[in-house]
Amino acid sequence: MNGLTLVWLRNDLRLSDNPALHSACSGRDPVVAVYVIETDRAQRHAGAAAAWWLGKSLCSLSEQLRRIGVSLLVEEGPAGRVVPETAKRLGASSVVWNRRYEPGQREVDSAVKAALKARDIAATSFPGNVLAEPWTVKTGGGTPFKVFSAFARAVREKEIDAPLPAPRASKNRAASNIEPTPLADDTSAVWTQKIDAFWDIGEAAARKRLTHFLDEIVADYPKGRDIPGVDGTSMLSPHLRFGEISARQIWHAATAITHEKPAIASAIDKFLGEIIWRDFNNHLLYHNEDISTVPMRPVFDHVRWRKDDDALHAWQRGETGIPIVDAGMRQLWETGWMHNRVRMLVASFLVKNLMIDWRVGEEWFWDTLVDADDANNPGNWQWVAGCGMDAAPYFRIFNPVLQGQKFDTEGDYVRQWVPEIAALPERWIHRPWEAPRDVLSSAGVSLGKTYPRPLVDLKASQARAKEVLSGRDNHGVSAARPS
């Protein structure tokens, strides 16, 4: 079978604006796609929530590819071996893919490229997963950016490539005798049965969500994005993580709206800043060591993090006694997603109130978030912890009570996810431990029984964190429980 092109799909599970697929389908040669469930040691493997999403996304993509005459094969094993062997078995003359930026992944890609060339198989990579390739955005001195605001200005000055159309269907493109891998839409696990109810998955669902966001939500985005109890964000993060939609598609769709509705241009600009933040995290991912384990700024090397399994498990279960923290952690467990404002609060609480290593929290998010990717998940955790580039300083410690009162004013979000305190009045919903006994009693709340007391005293733990993280005191950390 001469001239066959193999498209190696990774975090780009879409037909539209897929440069590698577009290139493969531009000629007259047969095209086959392959997705490899990679077991290479050099890179991180998907968490449980992401693996669930992946399975459903591949089912959707396989049907889309079939309609344009492309079979999707799903293989498992080290990509450094599987991709070259698959290419050889199919008689491929070339393999194409869209680039990725995590150091371990780049190591794998380099090994694959070398193995293909050794077999006289052409290997070509394309830009397709960010607005601008990480090495193309530099400071005036030619170095990588460390400050987001300057990085954002540089990206905005670039001309973002227009999205590519999806390949048209072609019977001549199909490779004879190559059937797609049979895929099952499996939601048998108890946990994935829960989160399945919250999501539509695939390229069509991503486009539908983007359209809904731009038509119905974006005008109020600057304010709504901070209110966890309303539908005020794009909810595109998992679709972006798996490449069911591209950053370029979002960018051009959003900027087109500004021409139609100039009155909401500032709201669109605010939203596009978040798309640039995603690029910034990929920029950091590319220019640093493994950011899931190595601080980008070793400012906390002196810290002896606490090991407290009981506190960690309480945080994971949403039983810390701090309502908005518990609401966020329960939302995560039920849906595989958490509101961005609340992500910052629960992370700050773990790192700066409980003094538990940020990497422990990052690992939990990696396993439970459907949108956890190699750049945003560790990049955002390092930002909260204070060891990332352009990160929140060590002395910035979110007060979850004040944050709850400001962004969940009536307690709608807390009441949804922490129903055992739902009957408390607004005044006490974010600080039930301070509520009078008669108020607690009338709301059916018994602290320590129906709802836990706070794991730590917020004021004392914040003061302690500032001492420890500043380096002034590192003789162990503790914070007394409130009486």
VEXDOZA-335629 format. One record per residue (C-alpha): x, y, z; residue number from 1. Coordinates in steps of 0.5 Angstrom, whole numbers, plus 500, padded with zeros to 3 digits. Example, Ala and Ser with C-alpha at 12.3 -4.5 7.8 and 13.67 -1.06 7.14 Angstrom:
BEGIN
+-----+-----+-----+-----+
:  px :  py :  pz :  nr :
+-----+-----+-----+-----+
: 525 : 491 : 516 :   1 :
: 527 : 498 : 514 :   2 :
+-----+-----+-----+-----+
END
This chain:
BEGIN
+-----+-----+-----+-----+
:  px :  py :  pz :  nr :
+-----+-----+-----+-----+
: 500 : 500 : 500 :   1 :
: 504 : 506 : 497 :   2 :
: 503 : 513 : 499 :   3 :
: 499 : 512 : 506 :   4 :
: 499 : 518 : 511 :   5 :
: 498 : 516 : 518 :   6 :
: 496 : 522 : 522 :   7 :
: 498 : 521 : 530 :   8 :
: 492 : 524 : 534 :   9 :
: 494 : 526 : 541 :  10 :
: 490 : 532 : 544 :  11 :
: 487 : 534 : 538 :  12 :
: 481 : 530 : 537 :  13 :
: 477 : 534 : 532 :  14 :
: 476 : 535 : 524 :  15 :
: 476 : 542 : 524 :  16 :
: 483 : 547 : 525 :  17 :
: 487 : 540 : 525 :  18 :
: 493 : 542 : 521 :  19 :
: 496 : 535 : 521 :  20 :
: 489 : 532 : 519 :  21 :
: 488 : 537 : 514 :  22 :
: 495 : 536 : 511 :  23 :
: 494 : 529 : 510 :  24 :
: 487 : 530 : 507 :  25 :
: 490 : 535 : 502 :  26 :
: 493 : 530 : 497 :  27 :
: 490 : 524 : 494 :  28 :
: 493 : 518 : 498 :  29 :
: 490 : 514 : 503 :  30 :
: 489 : 517 : 510 :  31 :
: 489 : 513 : 517 :  32 :
: 489 : 516 : 524 :  33 :
: 492 : 513 : 530 :  34 :
: 491 : 514 : 537 :  35 :
: 496 : 511 : 542 :  36 :
: 494 : 510 : 549 :  37 :
: 501 : 512 : 551 :  38 :
: 505 : 508 : 557 :  39 :
: 512 : 511 : 556 :  40 :
: 515 : 513 : 562 :  41 :
: 518 : 519 : 560 :  42 :
: 511 : 522 : 560 :  43 :
: 505 : 523 : 565 :  44 :
: 499 : 519 : 564 :  45 :
: 492 : 521 : 564 :  46 :
: 488 : 521 : 571 :  47 :
: 482 : 517 : 572 :  48 :
: 477 : 523 : 570 :  49 :
: 481 : 525 : 564 :  50 :
: 481 : 518 : 561 :  51 :
: 474 : 517 : 562 :  52 :
: 473 : 523 : 558 :  53 :
: 478 : 521 : 553 :  54 :
: 474 : 514 : 552 :  55 :
: 468 : 518 : 550 :  56 :
: 471 : 523 : 546 :  57 :
: 475 : 518 : 541 :  58 :
: 468 : 514 : 540 :  59 :
: 465 : 521 : 537 :  60 :
: 471 : 522 : 533 :  61 :
: 472 : 515 : 530 :  62 :
: 465 : 516 : 527 :  63 :
: 467 : 523 : 525 :  64 :
: 473 : 520 : 521 :  65 :
: 469 : 515 : 518 :  66 :
: 464 : 520 : 515 :  67 :
: 470 : 523 : 511 :  68 :
: 474 : 516 : 509 :  69 :
: 479 : 516 : 515 :  70 :
: 479 : 510 : 520 :  71 :
: 481 : 511 : 527 :  72 :
: 486 : 506 : 530 :  73 :
: 487 : 506 : 538 :  74 :
: 493 : 502 : 540 :  75 :
: 496 : 502 : 547 :  76 :
: 504 : 502 : 549 :  77 :
: 510 : 506 : 548 :  78 :
: 509 : 511 : 543 :  79 :
: 516 : 511 : 541 :  80 :
: 515 : 503 : 539 :  81 :
: 508 : 503 : 537 :  82 :
: 507 : 509 : 532 :  83 :
: 513 : 507 : 528 :  84 :
: 511 : 499 : 528 :  85 :
: 504 : 502 : 526 :  86 :
: 507 : 506 : 520 :  87 :
: 511 : 500 : 518 :  88 :
: 505 : 495 : 518 :  89 :
: 500 : 500 : 514 :  90 :
: 506 : 501 : 509 :  91 :
: 505 : 509 : 511 :  92 :
: 510 : 513 : 507 :  93 :
: 509 : 519 : 512 :  94 :
: 507 : 520 : 519 :  95 :
: 504 : 527 : 521 :  96 :
: 502 : 530 : 528 :  97 :
: 501 : 537 : 532 :  98 :
: 506 : 539 : 537 :  99 :
: 505 : 538 : 544 : 100 :
: 510 : 542 : 549 : 101 :
: 511 : 538 : 556 : 102 :
: 518 : 536 : 556 : 103 :
: 517 : 528 : 557 : 104 :
: 512 : 529 : 551 : 105 :
: 517 : 532 : 547 : 106 :
: 522 : 527 : 548 : 107 :
: 518 : 522 : 546 : 108 :
: 516 : 525 : 540 : 109 :
: 523 : 526 : 538 : 110 :
: 524 : 519 : 539 : 111 :
: 519 : 517 : 534 : 112 :
: 521 : 522 : 529 : 113 :
: 528 : 519 : 529 : 114 :
: 525 : 512 : 529 : 115 :
: 521 : 513 : 523 : 116 :
: 527 : 517 : 519 : 117 :
: 531 : 510 : 520 : 118 :
: 525 : 506 : 517 : 119 :
: 525 : 512 : 511 : 120 :
: 518 : 514 : 513 : 121 :
: 517 : 522 : 513 : 122 :
: 515 : 525 : 519 : 123 :
: 512 : 532 : 520 : 124 :
: 509 : 536 : 526 : 125 :
: 505 : 542 : 525 : 126 :
: 503 : 548 : 530 : 127 :
: 496 : 546 : 532 : 128 :
: 494 : 547 : 540 : 129 :
: 496 : 554 : 542 : 130 :
: 495 : 561 : 539 : 131 :
: 503 : 562 : 538 : 132 :
: 508 : 557 : 539 : 133 :
: 512 : 558 : 545 : 134 :
: 519 : 559 : 542 : 135 :
: 516 : 565 : 538 : 136 :
: 514 : 569 : 544 : 137 :
: 520 : 572 : 547 : 138 :
: 522 : 579 : 551 : 139 :
: 526 : 584 : 547 : 140 :
: 532 : 581 : 550 : 141 :
: 530 : 574 : 546 : 142 :
: 528 : 570 : 553 : 143 :
: 522 : 567 : 555 : 144 :
: 517 : 571 : 558 : 145 :
: 516 : 571 : 566 : 146 :
: 511 : 576 : 567 : 147 :
: 504 : 575 : 564 : 148 :
: 502 : 582 : 562 : 149 :
: 508 : 583 : 558 : 150 :
: 507 : 576 : 555 : 151 :
: 499 : 577 : 553 : 152 :
: 501 : 584 : 550 : 153 :
: 506 : 580 : 546 : 154 :
: 501 : 575 : 544 : 155 :
: 496 : 580 : 542 : 156 :
: 501 : 584 : 537 : 157 :
: 501 : 577 : 533 : 158 :
: 497 : 575 : 528 : 159 :
: 493 : 569 : 530 : 160 :
: 493 : 564 : 524 : 161 :
: 485 : 563 : 522 : 162 :
: 482 : 556 : 523 : 163 :
: 483 : 551 : 518 : 164 :
: 476 : 548 : 515 : 165 :
: 475 : 540 : 516 : 166 :
: 477 : 536 : 511 : 167 :
: 471 : 534 : 506 : 168 :
: 469 : 527 : 505 : 169 :
: 472 : 522 : 500 : 170 :
: 471 : 515 : 499 : 171 :
: 478 : 515 : 495 : 172 :
: 481 : 517 : 502 : 173 :
: 479 : 510 : 505 : 174 :
: 485 : 505 : 506 : 175 :
: 482 : 499 : 504 : 176 :
: 482 : 493 : 509 : 177 :
: 483 : 497 : 515 : 178 :
: 478 : 497 : 519 : 179 :
: 477 : 502 : 525 : 180 :
: 478 : 500 : 532 : 181 :
: 472 : 498 : 535 : 182 :
: 470 : 503 : 541 : 183 :
: 465 : 502 : 547 : 184 :
: 462 : 508 : 550 : 185 :
: 463 : 505 : 557 : 186 :
: 461 : 509 : 563 : 187 :
: 460 : 502 : 568 : 188 :
: 465 : 505 : 573 : 189 :
: 460 : 508 : 579 : 190 :
: 464 : 515 : 579 : 191 :
: 464 : 516 : 572 : 192 :
: 456 : 515 : 572 : 193 :
: 456 : 521 : 576 : 194 :
: 460 : 526 : 572 : 195 :
: 457 : 523 : 565 : 196 :
: 450 : 527 : 567 : 197 :
: 454 : 533 : 567 : 198 :
: 457 : 533 : 560 : 199 :
: 456 : 533 : 552 : 200 :
: 463 : 530 : 549 : 201 :
: 466 : 531 : 542 : 202 :
: 467 : 536 : 537 : 203 :
: 460 : 538 : 536 : 204 :
: 459 : 539 : 543 : 205 :
: 465 : 544 : 544 : 206 :
: 462 : 548 : 538 : 207 :
: 455 : 548 : 541 : 208 :
: 458 : 550 : 548 : 209 :
: 462 : 556 : 545 : 210 :
: 456 : 558 : 541 : 211 :
: 452 : 558 : 547 : 212 :
: 457 : 562 : 551 : 213 :
: 458 : 568 : 546 : 214 :
: 451 : 568 : 545 : 215 :
: 448 : 568 : 552 : 216 :
: 454 : 569 : 557 : 217 :
: 460 : 573 : 555 : 218 :
: 457 : 580 : 555 : 219 :
: 456 : 579 : 563 : 220 :
: 463 : 575 : 563 : 221 :
: 467 : 580 : 567 : 222 :
: 463 : 579 : 573 : 223 :
: 459 : 573 : 572 : 224 :
: 466 : 569 : 571 : 225 :
: 467 : 570 : 579 : 226 :
: 460 : 568 : 581 : 227 :
: 461 : 560 : 582 : 228 :
: 453 : 559 : 583 : 229 :
: 451 : 562 : 576 : 230 :
: 453 : 559 : 569 : 231 :
: 458 : 565 : 568 : 232 :
: 464 : 562 : 565 : 233 :
: 465 : 558 : 558 : 234 :
: 466 : 551 : 560 : 235 :
: 470 : 550 : 555 : 236 :
: 476 : 548 : 559 : 237 :
: 475 : 540 : 558 : 238 :
: 474 : 541 : 550 : 239 :
: 480 : 545 : 550 : 240 :
: 484 : 540 : 554 : 241 :
: 482 : 534 : 549 : 242 :
: 483 : 539 : 543 : 243 :
: 475 : 538 : 541 : 244 :
: 476 : 545 : 539 : 245 :
: 482 : 549 : 538 : 246 :
: 485 : 556 : 541 : 247 :
: 485 : 559 : 534 : 248 :
: 477 : 557 : 533 : 249 :
: 475 : 560 : 540 : 250 :
: 480 : 566 : 538 : 251 :
: 477 : 568 : 532 : 252 :
: 470 : 566 : 533 : 253 :
: 470 : 571 : 539 : 254 :
: 474 : 577 : 536 : 255 :
: 468 : 576 : 530 : 256 :
: 463 : 578 : 535 : 257 :
: 466 : 584 : 537 : 258 :
: 465 : 587 : 530 : 259 :
: 458 : 585 : 531 : 260 :
: 457 : 587 : 538 : 261 :
: 462 : 593 : 540 : 262 :
: 458 : 594 : 546 : 263 :
: 461 : 588 : 549 : 264 :
: 468 : 588 : 546 : 265 :
: 471 : 589 : 553 : 266 :
: 468 : 583 : 556 : 267 :
: 470 : 579 : 550 : 268 :
: 477 : 582 : 551 : 269 :
: 477 : 579 : 558 : 270 :
: 475 : 572 : 556 : 271 :
: 481 : 572 : 551 : 272 :
: 485 : 574 : 556 : 273 :
: 484 : 567 : 559 : 274 :
: 485 : 564 : 553 : 275 :
: 492 : 567 : 553 : 276 :
: 493 : 565 : 560 : 277 :
: 493 : 558 : 557 : 278 :
: 498 : 560 : 552 : 279 :
: 502 : 563 : 558 : 280 :
: 502 : 556 : 562 : 281 :
: 504 : 552 : 555 : 282 :
: 510 : 557 : 555 : 283 :
: 512 : 556 : 562 : 284 :
: 511 : 548 : 560 : 285 :
: 516 : 549 : 554 : 286 :
: 521 : 553 : 557 : 287 :
: 522 : 550 : 564 : 288 :
: 523 : 543 : 567 : 289 :
: 517 : 538 : 569 : 290 :
: 513 : 544 : 572 : 291 :
: 508 : 538 : 576 : 292 :
: 514 : 537 : 580 : 293 :
: 519 : 542 : 580 : 294 :
: 518 : 549 : 582 : 295 :
: 519 : 554 : 577 : 296 :
: 522 : 559 : 582 : 297 :
: 525 : 555 : 588 : 298 :
: 523 : 560 : 593 : 299 :
: 520 : 555 : 598 : 300 :
: 526 : 550 : 598 : 301 :
: 526 : 552 : 605 : 302 :
: 519 : 549 : 607 : 303 :
: 518 : 543 : 611 : 304 :
: 511 : 541 : 608 : 305 :
: 506 : 538 : 613 : 306 :
: 504 : 531 : 612 : 307 :
: 497 : 530 : 615 : 308 :
: 493 : 525 : 612 : 309 :
: 487 : 526 : 616 : 310 :
: 487 : 533 : 614 : 311 :
: 488 : 531 : 606 : 312 :
: 483 : 526 : 606 : 313 :
: 478 : 531 : 609 : 314 :
: 480 : 536 : 604 : 315 :
: 479 : 531 : 598 : 316 :
: 472 : 529 : 601 : 317 :
: 470 : 536 : 602 : 318 :
: 469 : 536 : 610 : 319 :
: 474 : 541 : 612 : 320 :
: 468 : 545 : 615 : 321 :
: 470 : 551 : 611 : 322 :
: 463 : 551 : 607 : 323 :
: 466 : 554 : 600 : 324 :
: 472 : 550 : 600 : 325 :
: 467 : 544 : 601 : 326 :
: 463 : 546 : 596 : 327 :
: 468 : 546 : 591 : 328 :
: 471 : 540 : 593 : 329 :
: 464 : 536 : 592 : 330 :
: 463 : 539 : 586 : 331 :
: 469 : 537 : 583 : 332 :
: 468 : 530 : 586 : 333 :
: 461 : 530 : 583 : 334 :
: 462 : 533 : 576 : 335 :
: 470 : 532 : 575 : 336 :
: 470 : 540 : 574 : 337 :
: 470 : 546 : 579 : 338 :
: 469 : 553 : 578 : 339 :
: 476 : 557 : 577 : 340 :
: 475 : 562 : 583 : 341 :
: 473 : 556 : 587 : 342 :
: 479 : 552 : 585 : 343 :
: 484 : 558 : 587 : 344 :
: 480 : 558 : 594 : 345 :
: 481 : 550 : 595 : 346 :
: 488 : 551 : 593 : 347 :
: 490 : 556 : 597 : 348 :
: 487 : 553 : 603 : 349 :
: 491 : 547 : 602 : 350 :
: 497 : 550 : 601 : 351 :
: 497 : 556 : 606 : 352 :
: 492 : 554 : 611 : 353 :
: 494 : 547 : 612 : 354 :
: 501 : 547 : 609 : 355 :
: 500 : 541 : 605 : 356 :
: 505 : 541 : 599 : 357 :
: 502 : 544 : 593 : 358 :
: 504 : 538 : 589 : 359 :
: 499 : 533 : 593 : 360 :
: 494 : 538 : 591 : 361 :
: 496 : 538 : 584 : 362 :
: 496 : 530 : 584 : 363 :
: 489 : 530 : 586 : 364 :
: 486 : 535 : 581 : 365 :
: 490 : 531 : 576 : 366 :
: 486 : 525 : 577 : 367 :
: 479 : 528 : 578 : 368 :
: 479 : 534 : 573 : 369 :
: 476 : 532 : 566 : 370 :
: 480 : 538 : 564 : 371 :
: 487 : 537 : 568 : 372 :
: 492 : 538 : 562 : 373 :
: 500 : 538 : 563 : 374 :
: 500 : 546 : 563 : 375 :
: 494 : 549 : 566 : 376 :
: 494 : 544 : 572 : 377 :
: 501 : 545 : 575 : 378 :
: 502 : 552 : 572 : 379 :
: 496 : 554 : 576 : 380 :
: 497 : 550 : 582 : 381 :
: 504 : 554 : 582 : 382 :
: 501 : 560 : 581 : 383 :
: 497 : 559 : 588 : 384 :
: 503 : 557 : 592 : 385 :
: 507 : 562 : 590 : 386 :
: 513 : 558 : 586 : 387 :
: 510 : 559 : 579 : 388 :
: 512 : 565 : 574 : 389 :
: 508 : 571 : 576 : 390 :
: 505 : 568 : 581 : 391 :
: 501 : 570 : 587 : 392 :
: 506 : 572 : 593 : 393 :
: 507 : 568 : 599 : 394 :
: 503 : 573 : 603 : 395 :
: 497 : 573 : 599 : 396 :
: 492 : 568 : 602 : 397 :
: 485 : 568 : 600 : 398 :
: 480 : 568 : 606 : 399 :
: 475 : 563 : 604 : 400 :
: 470 : 567 : 608 : 401 :
: 471 : 573 : 605 : 402 :
: 471 : 570 : 598 : 403 :
: 465 : 567 : 600 : 404 :
: 461 : 573 : 602 : 405 :
: 463 : 577 : 596 : 406 :
: 462 : 572 : 590 : 407 :
: 457 : 567 : 593 : 408 :
: 453 : 573 : 597 : 409 :
: 447 : 569 : 598 : 410 :
: 450 : 562 : 599 : 411 :
: 447 : 559 : 593 : 412 :
: 453 : 555 : 591 : 413 :
: 454 : 553 : 598 : 414 :
: 447 : 551 : 599 : 415 :
: 447 : 547 : 592 : 416 :
: 454 : 543 : 594 : 417 :
: 453 : 543 : 602 : 418 :
: 446 : 541 : 603 : 419 :
: 447 : 540 : 610 : 420 :
: 448 : 547 : 612 : 421 :
: 443 : 550 : 607 : 422 :
: 438 : 552 : 612 : 423 :
: 443 : 557 : 615 : 424 :
: 441 : 564 : 614 : 425 :
: 446 : 568 : 609 : 426 :
: 449 : 572 : 615 : 427 :
: 452 : 565 : 617 : 428 :
: 452 : 560 : 611 : 429 :
: 460 : 562 : 610 : 430 :
: 462 : 561 : 617 : 431 :
: 457 : 557 : 621 : 432 :
: 462 : 556 : 627 : 433 :
: 460 : 563 : 629 : 434 :
: 453 : 562 : 628 : 435 :
: 449 : 562 : 635 : 436 :
: 447 : 556 : 638 : 437 :
: 439 : 557 : 636 : 438 :
: 441 : 559 : 629 : 439 :
: 444 : 553 : 628 : 440 :
: 439 : 549 : 632 : 441 :
: 433 : 552 : 628 : 442 :
: 437 : 550 : 621 : 443 :
: 438 : 543 : 623 : 444 :
: 446 : 544 : 624 : 445 :
: 450 : 540 : 629 : 446 :
: 457 : 542 : 629 : 447 :
: 462 : 536 : 629 : 448 :
: 456 : 532 : 628 : 449 :
: 452 : 534 : 622 : 450 :
: 457 : 538 : 619 : 451 :
: 465 : 539 : 621 : 452 :
: 468 : 544 : 625 : 453 :
: 474 : 548 : 621 : 454 :
: 480 : 544 : 621 : 455 :
: 484 : 550 : 623 : 456 :
: 483 : 557 : 625 : 457 :
: 483 : 561 : 619 : 458 :
: 486 : 567 : 622 : 459 :
: 492 : 563 : 626 : 460 :
: 493 : 559 : 620 : 461 :
: 494 : 565 : 615 : 462 :
: 499 : 568 : 620 : 463 :
: 503 : 562 : 621 : 464 :
: 503 : 561 : 614 : 465 :
: 506 : 568 : 613 : 466 :
: 512 : 566 : 618 : 467 :
: 513 : 559 : 615 : 468 :
: 513 : 561 : 607 : 469 :
: 517 : 568 : 609 : 470 :
: 523 : 563 : 612 : 471 :
: 522 : 567 : 618 : 472 :
: 520 : 560 : 622 : 473 :
: 521 : 553 : 619 : 474 :
: 521 : 549 : 626 : 475 :
: 514 : 545 : 624 : 476 :
: 507 : 548 : 622 : 477 :
: 501 : 548 : 626 : 478 :
: 495 : 552 : 627 : 479 :
: 490 : 550 : 633 : 480 :
: 483 : 549 : 631 : 481 :
: 478 : 554 : 633 : 482 :
: 474 : 552 : 640 : 483 :
+-----+-----+-----+-----+
END
